[in-house]
Amino acid sequence: MLGEVVYELRAENSARLPFINGRLMHAVFFKILNENSPELGNFIHNELNLKPFTVSFLDPCKNLENVSEHWLVSCGDKFFWRITGLNAQILQVAQAVPVDYKIQAGALILSVKKIQADVITIEELISQVKN
């Protein structure tokens, strides 16, 4: 199974956020994994050299003021965040995050406002390529 889960997030406080926040968001997703499936989170973190998921940087919905390679985020600012997964377990955990779930990215607290998923099986992908 392959897929992506896109979260619409809302800032719950004002804070500075680095432009390059991939490592920060990678850690956020591991926290989500460990809260929802500690066995899966530990297995992926400790046993797999190649991770079966990717995470995007936080993508602001509007231009934000910036200072010293940081955005100045205000309470209420909205972001998109994408997780791609290469197996059903990862995608199930990503989709199971409830609306209003709080995510902490450094000093910034974000709440999940909407989740959209696009998932396809390998068989469906192959059949689409053949057509």
Phi, psi and chi 1 to 4 in degrees:
 res  aa     phi    psi   chi1   chi2   chi3   chi4
   1 MET       -  137.8 -174.0  168.6  -75.5      -
   2 LEU  -124.6  149.9  -54.0  168.2      -      -
   3 GLY   179.8  176.2      -      -      -      -
   4 GLU  -135.8  148.7   72.2  172.9   -2.5      -
   5 VAL  -126.2  126.4  177.6      -      -      -
   6 VAL  -114.9  127.0  177.6      -      -      -
   7 TYR  -102.8  137.4  -59.2   96.3      -      -
   8 GLU   -98.4  123.2 -177.1  179.7  -49.5      -
   9 LEU  -117.8  151.8  -53.6  170.4      -      -
  10 ARG  -126.2  131.2  180.0 -174.7  178.5  -81.7
  11 ALA   -68.9  130.2      -      -      -      -
  12 GLU   -96.0   -7.9  -64.2  -64.8  -42.9      -
  13 ASN  -150.8  173.2   64.7  -36.6      -      -
  14 SER   -94.8  138.2  -63.7      -      -      -
  15 ALA  -166.3  168.2      -      -      -      -
  16 ARG   -93.3  141.3  -70.3  169.8   50.4  121.5
  17 LEU  -133.3  125.2  177.3   71.8      -      -
  18 PRO   -62.2  144.1    0.7    1.7      -      -
  19 PHE   -57.2  -47.0  -64.0  149.7      -      -
  20 ILE   -90.7   98.7  -49.5  -82.0      -      -
  21 ASN  -124.2   23.0   52.0   58.6      -      -
  22 GLY   -61.1  -46.1      -      -      -      -
  23 ARG   -63.5  -39.8  -78.9 -172.4  169.8 -153.7
  24 LEU   -60.9  -46.0 -176.6   61.8      -      -
  25 MET   -73.7  -29.3  -61.9  -45.5  -64.8      -
  26 HIS   -60.9  -45.5 -175.9   85.0      -      -
  27 ALA   -64.4  -38.4      -      -      -      -
  28 VAL   -60.1  -43.4  167.0      -      -      -
  29 PHE   -68.2  -36.0 -171.1   62.3      -      -
  30 PHE   -62.8  -35.8  -97.5  111.5      -      -
  31 LYS   -62.9  -43.6 -176.8  175.3 -175.0  -67.5
  32 ILE   -61.0  -45.8  -69.9  170.0      -      -
  33 LEU   -58.2  -48.0  -81.4  173.8      -      -
  34 ASN   -67.1  -31.8  -73.8  -34.0      -      -
  35 GLU   -71.9  -34.3  -74.4  177.4   -4.9      -
  36 ASN   -96.6  -27.0  -69.3  -75.4      -      -
  37 SER  -155.1   81.3 -179.9      -      -      -
  38 PRO   -55.7  -36.9  -21.7   29.8      -      -
  39 GLU   -63.8  -45.6  -59.1   82.3   18.9      -
  40 LEU   -65.1  -45.7  178.3   62.0      -      -
  41 GLY   -58.5  -46.1      -      -      -      -
  42 ASN   -65.7  -41.9  -73.7  -28.8      -      -
  43 PHE   -61.3  -48.8  175.6   73.9      -      -
  44 ILE   -64.1  -44.4  -69.0  170.6      -      -
  45 HIS   -67.0  -44.7 -172.3  -92.1      -      -
  46 ASN   -94.0  -27.2  -62.8  -31.8      -      -
  47 GLU  -107.4  -25.7  -57.1  -62.8  -32.5      -
  48 LEU  -103.3  127.0  -63.0 -179.9      -      -
  49 ASN   -74.1  -41.5  -71.0  -29.4      -      -
  50 LEU   -99.1  123.8  -63.7  174.3      -      -
  51 LYS   -81.8  136.5  -53.0  -57.9 -178.7 -145.4
  52 PRO   -84.6   32.1   30.7  -34.0      -      -
  53 PHE  -155.5  161.2   67.8   88.3      -      -
  54 THR  -130.7  156.7   64.3      -      -      -
  55 VAL  -128.7  145.1  -60.7      -      -      -
  56 SER   -90.5  166.6   70.5      -      -      -
  57 PHE   -65.2  161.7  -68.5  160.2      -      -
  58 LEU   -69.4  132.8  -75.7  174.3      -      -
  59 ASP  -113.2  106.7 -176.1   16.7      -      -
  60 PRO   -67.4  145.6   20.4  -24.9      -      -
  61 CYS   -77.8  -14.6  -68.4      -      -      -
  62 LYS  -141.6  164.6   66.9  174.5 -171.3  173.1
  63 ASN   -66.9  130.9  -71.2  -27.8      -      -
  64 LEU  -109.3  147.6  -61.2  176.0      -      -
  65 GLU   -61.6  143.7 -175.3  178.7  -15.0      -
  66 ASN  -133.2  149.3   57.9   69.9      -      -
  67 VAL  -144.3  127.1  173.5      -      -      -
  68 SER    49.1   53.9  -57.5      -      -      -
  69 GLU    61.4   25.9  -61.8 -177.4   13.0      -
  70 HIS  -130.0  143.2  -74.2   76.5      -      -
  71 TRP   -83.8  146.4  -75.4  -49.1      -      -
  72 LEU   -98.0  103.7  -59.4  179.3      -      -
  73 VAL   -92.0  135.4  178.9      -      -      -
  74 SER  -107.2  153.1  -62.6      -      -      -
  75 CYS   -54.5  131.2 -176.0      -      -      -
  76 GLY    98.9  -16.6      -      -      -      -
  77 ASP   -61.5  145.1  -74.2  -17.7      -      -
  78 LYS  -111.4  149.7  -68.1 -175.8 -179.9  178.1
  79 PHE  -138.6  158.8  -65.3   84.2      -      -
  80 PHE  -113.3  146.9  -70.2  107.1      -      -
  81 TRP  -142.9  128.6 -178.5   42.4      -      -
  82 ARG  -114.8  134.9 -174.4 -176.1   69.3 -110.4
  83 ILE  -114.9  131.5  -51.6  -72.3      -      -
  84 THR  -111.7  141.4   59.4      -      -      -
  85 GLY  -130.3  149.6      -      -      -      -
  86 LEU  -110.2    9.4  -61.1  176.9      -      -
  87 ASN  -151.4  161.5   72.4   39.5      -      -
  88 ALA   -63.0  -38.9      -      -      -      -
  89 GLN   -62.3  -45.2  -70.4  175.5  -58.9      -
  90 ILE   -60.8  -47.2  -65.6  -96.0      -      -
  91 LEU   -65.8  -36.7  -67.0  166.3      -      -
  92 GLN   -64.3  -43.4  -72.2  167.6   -7.1      -
  93 VAL   -63.4  -44.6  168.4      -      -      -
  94 ALA   -62.3  -38.7      -      -      -      -
  95 GLN   -76.5  -20.6  -69.8  177.7   75.1      -
  96 ALA   -81.6   -5.4      -      -      -      -
  97 VAL   -63.9  125.4  171.3      -      -      -
  98 PRO   -78.2  153.1   24.9  -29.7      -      -
  99 VAL   -60.2  142.8  169.8      -      -      -
 100 ASP    76.3    4.2  -67.8  -32.6      -      -
 101 TYR   -60.4  137.2  177.8   84.1      -      -
 102 LYS   -95.7  132.3  -59.4  -67.8 -171.4  -88.6
 103 ILE  -116.9  131.0  -67.4  171.9      -      -
 104 GLN  -108.5  120.0 -177.5  149.2    4.2      -
 105 ALA  -118.4   91.8      -      -      -      -
 106 GLY    66.6 -127.1      -      -      -      -
 107 ALA   -85.2   -7.6      -      -      -      -
 108 LEU   -89.4  130.2 -178.4   61.2      -      -
 109 ILE  -108.3  126.9  -61.4  170.2      -      -
 110 LEU  -120.8  146.6  -58.7  152.0      -      -
 111 SER  -117.0  143.0   61.7      -      -      -
 112 VAL   -75.7  125.0  174.3      -      -      -
 113 LYS  -108.8  -26.9  -66.7  -59.0  171.1 -168.2
 114 LYS  -157.0  147.1 -172.6  175.6 -178.8 -177.2
 115 ILE  -130.6  130.8  -60.0  172.2      -      -
 116 GLN  -124.2  134.6  -66.2  179.4  -55.3      -
 117 ALA  -124.8  143.9      -      -      -      -
 118 ASP  -133.1  108.4 -173.2   13.4      -      -
 119 VAL  -125.2  142.8  178.0      -      -      -
 120 ILE  -143.4  144.4 -171.5  168.9      -      -
 121 THR   -83.1  161.8   65.0      -      -      -
 122 ILE   -60.8  -40.6  -60.1  -65.0      -      -
 123 GLU   -61.9  -42.7  -66.1   79.7   11.8      -
 124 GLU   -63.8  -40.2  -68.9  169.1  -28.9      -
 125 LEU   -63.0  -45.1  179.6   63.8      -      -
 126 ILE   -63.9  -41.9  -70.2  170.5      -      -
 127 SER   -65.6  -33.3   74.2      -      -      -
 128 GLN   -69.8  -35.9  -72.4 -179.0    6.9      -
 129 VAL   -69.7  -37.8  171.1      -      -      -
 130 LYS   -66.7  -30.7  -72.8 -178.1  177.5  179.4
 131 ASN   -80.7      -  -65.4  -27.9      -      -
